Amino acid sequence: MRNVIGRYLDTIDALRLEERMLTHNTLILGEEGAGKTNLACKIRNFVIDNNVPTLYMDFANSHEDDVELRYKDEHFNYIRFEESEAFDEAFAALVAEKKHIYMAVNPNFFATKREKKSKLSQVISQQKLLDDYYYFFHDIENLNGFYTKFEDFLLYMLSFTNLQKQGFTFLAQPHPIFENPHLKLLFSFLYVGKCSNANYYNTAILKTLSKNHFYYQYRTAYPTLLFNDIKSSMVKIDEYVPEL
């Protein structure tokens, strides 16, 4: 079980992923080079080891040859989203067999109007996926206008926790949309890496963090009158080296 992913910097304890992360949502924020992909890969390995199928959406719309080597393990099944019958058939075959899926996606397929639900949102909200899959949303292109086409997807995310049985991990560079308190409530686990703007989550320490160092916040499993208590720690994530 690949559950040890790093260490706490304020104690001698190892940083371990726990089973409840499979059903709770994680947000990974940080500038380019902060180590977001490395951390997401650690979480993906943990989900795979728990026999939960994964759907990894790469919003950079990467060609298969450009996908990082760390994802090209025995569980790697690449597909590119298209509005076509050929895609529908290929995707349905992967889902039917509960294969791990790495899907390249162009964010332009999202709707730009609130009242219109895109084909992309319809595809990723299929009941079979919601029942079985752990999702990864890798928002690589947000500086190139991703959030101008985000309304359809945001509405989907806000209802996501009421539909799915597994959790999801969202990776992104910092953006004011994540300061929205309603959006924050979607996430039980939060990793914030190096950020050039110290206003994000009101912690100036984010300017000084080096690669694979994160400000880790999580809601405890013990309920209170309002919401579970939030604990915070500084952590260092181990670098993932693919097995050859």
Secondary structure, DSSP 8 states (H G I E B T S, - for coil): ---EEEEESSSS-EEE--GGGGTS-EEEE--TTSSHHHHHHHHHHHHHHTT--EEEEETT---GGGS-GGG-STT--EEE--SSHHHHHHHHHHHHTT--EEEE--GGGS-SSTT---HHHHHHT-HHHHHH-EEEEE---GGGTGGGG-HHHHHHHHHHTTT-SS-EEEEE---GGGG-HHHHTT-SEEEE---S-TTGGG-GGGGT--TTEEEEEEE-SS--SSS--EEEEEEEE-------
